Amino acid sequence: MMGFGAIMAAAGAQAPRVLSPWEAAEWTLSAALDEASLELVAAVAEDAGVDAAHLPGPGRRKSLLIADMDSTIIGCECLDELADYAGKKAEISAITERAMRGELDFEKALTARVAMLKGLSAEALSACFAERVHLNKGAQTLVATMRAHGARAVLVSGGFTYFTARVAALAGFDAHRANMLLIESGALVGEVAQPILGREAKLFALQQEADDLGIGLDQALALGDGANDLAMIQAAGLGVAYRAKPIVAARAHARIDHTSLETLLFYQGFARTDFAAAL
């Protein structure tokens, strides 16, 4: 099978610009690759276990980052992990998986799962964050670098503000949006405050944040893994599927399947020497 260099040379590209030795490079083309070449690039990338994207050159560096939290910026689904403290992880995780694949209405699925946690001690929230929630590799560097180059970074989640507030602070986001779990007398009520932040609310967040910055959606980068992220991913100038469900991976502008969140910086043309220090 041809390598990237051979494919690009055949397409008329010159020597690549090395973004990070033995890690990332980019080729500039005078015209877009044809469908056969794109399929070959995808096959080479999958065989090598690397990520590749075919993107327009102009306007690559984005001024707004809108990112999902669960299974994107962090490596778990907080609701599923909370369910483990209630002894209901298998049952709730199965619903989560179907919802993230787009097989269930997100709001109804969220309401049903939260109802199953009624009576769980609110102390489980702090235990879950301390024991189960960890940033995915490259999250802090991604946010720090984009902010250092003038971008705004916002975390948007169909999950819960208890976790987004803490993850946003840990990763360095400017702001966060999520749903609020209702708690009374130290226990979960089994309900979420209305209105529920889901697919359309994530898209609205993207549009509102762009409007507030005075930029077009073409200057935004949206990142996520589940069906409720798809609307904002498709609307953004660069929408990226991170280790995503098939419905999202098939429709995003670019994918990250193998490497870290730092790849989002390479996709924007940043060299590793441009990266800002993580928190």
NORBEL-V943134 format. One record per pair of residues at least 12 apart in sequence whose ideal C-beta (glycine too) atoms are under 8 Angstrom apart, sorted by the first residue. I is the first residue (numbers start at 1). GAP is how many residues later the second one is. Records with the same first field share a line. If there is no record, write none. Layout:
I: GAP / GAP
This chain:
1: 39 / 42 / 43 / 46
2: 38 / 42
3: 41
4: 21 / 23 / 37 / 40 / 48
7: 30 / 33 / 34 / 37
8: 19 / 21
10: 27
11: 18 / 20 / 22 / 26
12: 17 / 18 / 19
13: 14 / 15 / 16
14: 13 / 14
18: 253
19: 247 / 250 / 251 / 252 / 253
20: 246 / 251 / 252
23: 249
24: 239 / 242 / 248
26: 240 / 243
28: 29
32: 22
33: 21
38: 16
41: 13
46: 211
49: 209
50: 208 / 209
51: 204 / 205 / 206 / 207 / 208 / 212
53: 200 / 201 / 202 / 214
54: 200
55: 183 / 198 / 199 / 212
59: 159 / 160 / 178
60: 178 / 207 / 208 / 209
61: 88 / 90 / 207 / 208 / 209
62: 84 / 89 / 157 / 158 / 159 / 175 / 176 / 206
63: 87 / 88 / 89 / 150 / 152 / 156 / 157
64: 87 / 88 / 89 / 90 / 142 / 145 / 146 / 149 / 151 / 155 / 156 / 157
65: 77 / 78 / 81 / 86 / 87 / 88 / 89 / 155 / 156 / 158
66: 88 / 90 / 136 / 139 / 140 / 143 / 154 / 155 / 156 / 157 / 166 / 170
67: 86 / 87 / 88 / 89 / 106 / 155 / 156 / 157
68: 87 / 88 / 89 / 134 / 155 / 156 / 157 / 158 / 161 / 174
69: 86 / 87 / 88 / 90 / 94 / 95 / 98 / 109
70: 87 / 88 / 89 / 155 / 156
71: 29 / 154 / 155 / 171 / 172
72: 64 / 151 / 152 / 153 / 157 / 170
73: 62 / 63 / 66 / 82 / 94 / 98 / 188
74: 59 / 60 / 61 / 62 / 65 / 89 / 93
75: 59 / 60 / 61
76: 56 / 57 / 58
77: 16 / 19 / 82
78: 50 / 54 / 55 / 81 / 82 / 85
79: 13 / 17 / 31 / 34 / 35 / 80 / 81
80: 12 / 13 / 16
81: 47 / 51 / 52
82: 35 / 38 / 42 / 43 / 46
83: 30 / 33 / 34
84: 48
85: 35 / 39 / 42 / 43
86: 30 / 31 / 34 / 38
88: 28 / 29
91: 25
92: 21 / 24 / 25
95: 14 / 17 / 18
96: 13 / 17
99: 127 / 128 / 129
100: 125 / 126 / 127 / 128 / 145
101: 125 / 126 / 144 / 145 / 146
102: 124 / 125 / 128 / 143 / 145
106: 52 / 92 / 93 / 121 / 122
107: 89 / 91
110: 48 / 69 / 82 / 86 / 88
111: 80 / 81 / 85
114: 67 / 74 / 76 / 77 / 78
115: 75 / 76
116: 74
117: 71 / 73
118: 69 / 70 / 71 / 72
119: 68 / 69 / 71
120: 67 / 68
121: 65 / 66 / 67
122: 61 / 64 / 65 / 66
123: 63
125: 37 / 38 / 56
128: 35
129: 33 / 34 / 37
133: 30 / 33 / 34
135: 32 / 35 / 36
136: 124 / 125
137: 123 / 124 / 125
138: 122 / 123 / 124 / 125 / 126
139: 32 / 122
140: 30 / 31 / 32 / 138 / 139
141: 120 / 121 / 124 / 134 / 135 / 136 / 137
142: 119 / 120 / 122 / 123
143: 28 / 29 / 30
144: 28 / 131 / 132 / 133 / 134 / 135
145: 120 / 125 / 129 / 130 / 131
146: 75 / 119
147: 25 / 27 / 129
148: 128
149: 121 / 125
152: 22 / 23 / 57 / 61
153: 19 / 20 / 21
154: 19 / 20 / 21 / 22 / 23 / 51 / 55
155: 12 / 13 / 16 / 18 / 20 / 21 / 22 / 23
156: 20 / 21 / 22 / 41 / 45 / 46 / 49 / 50 / 76
157: 19 / 20 / 21 / 22 / 40
158: 20 / 21 / 38 / 39 / 40 / 44 / 68 / 70
159: 19 / 20
160: 18 / 19 / 20 / 21 / 32
161: 15 / 17 / 18 / 19 / 20
162: 19
163: 15
164: 12 / 13 / 14
170: 109
171: 108
172: 107
177: 20 / 24 / 28
178: 19
179: 13 / 14 / 17 / 18
180: 12 / 13
181: 12
198: 30
199: 28 / 29 / 30 / 31 / 32
200: 31
202: 22 / 26 / 27 / 29 / 30
203: 28 / 29 / 32
205: 27
206: 14 / 16 / 26 / 29 / 30
207: 28
216: 21
217: 18 / 19 / 20
218: 19
219: 18
220: 16 / 17 / 18
221: 15 / 16 / 17 / 18 / 19 / 43 / 47
222: 13 / 14 / 16 / 17 / 18
223: 16 / 17 / 19 / 41
224: 17 / 18 / 20 / 24
225: 16 / 17 / 18 / 19 / 20 / 23
226: 18 / 19 / 22
227: 18 / 20 / 21
229: 15 / 19
230: 17 / 18 / 21
233: 15 / 18 / 19 / 20
234: 17 / 18
236: 17
238: 15 / 16 / 29 / 30
239: 13 / 14 / 15
240: 12 / 13 / 14 / 15 / 16 / 24 / 27
241: 13 / 14 / 15
242: 13 / 14 / 19
243: 13 / 14
254: 13
262: 13
